[in-house]
């Protein structure tokens, strides 16, 4: 059985470089990519600057979208 690959229309709103400190005194520059996709609110994914590629960005965003689509919103009355 062949696996059907879904495609999503994505708009990248912003890319920022931000230092993070996973260990005291050790800075790691992260690329933060904020995107929107149809039916979903804006979201930001993070990729280490030294590992960022266009292909990795696309894979990361697609995985993010698919994970978010599996979630169901919580609704209640207040």
N, C-alpha and C positions, 0 to 999 in steps of 0.2 A: 504494500500500500504506500503510495507516494505521500510525502508530507507536504501539505499546502502551506506556502509561506504568505503570511499576511503582510501587507504594506500599509503604512500610515503616513498621512500628510502631516509633516512637522514643520513648525516655524521656530527657529532659534531666535530668541529675543535678545540674549546677551551672553557673552563669554567674559568671565573675569578671572584674573590670577590672584589668588589669596594665599598668604602664608599660613600654614597650620603647624602645630607643634606636637607631634605624636609622642615625643620624648623631650624632656627638659633640655633646652639648648639646641635641639635639632629641628631646624625649619625644613618643612617640605612644602613646596609651592604646588597648590592644587588649581586646576582649571575647573571653574564652576560654570556649567552650561545650563541656562534657563531656557526652557522650551514650552511650547503649547502644542497640543494635538487635539483634533476635533473631539468634542464631548468631554474633555478633561480640563481642569484648571491648570494654570502654569505650574511647572515643577522644575526643580534644579537637581542635576546629577553632578557628581564630582569625579574627576580623573586626575591622577598625578600628572603635573606638567611634563615631566620627562617621559611619560608613557603615552601622552595624548597623540592620537592620529585621527584623521577623518573617519577611517573605518571603525576604530574603537569607539569614537563618539557615537556613530550610528548604531553600533551594536548595543552600547550602554543605554541609549535612549530607547531603542526598541524593547530591550529587556525591562526597562522601567515602565513603559507603556503597558506591556503585557501583564506585568505584575499588578499595576494599578487597576487594570480592567477586571482582574479577578476579584478585587475587593468590592464589597457591597457597602454603600453608605448606610450609616446608622440614622434611623429616623425615630422621633418620639415627640410627644406633645408636652408643652410646658405651660 
